Amino acid sequence: MDVVAAQTKAIAGMFHLPLVPSSLFLLFNVYILN
């Protein structure tokens, strides 16, 4: 989803951690949705 992707990019930009795998953000978003 574009919204989730946008949020993921926003979080990555805020934390400035490009080394962190995007999978962690995906799991984080899924955790919030659940």
Secondary structure by P-SEA (a helix, b strand, c coil): caaaaaaaaaaaaaaccccccaaaaaaaaaaaac
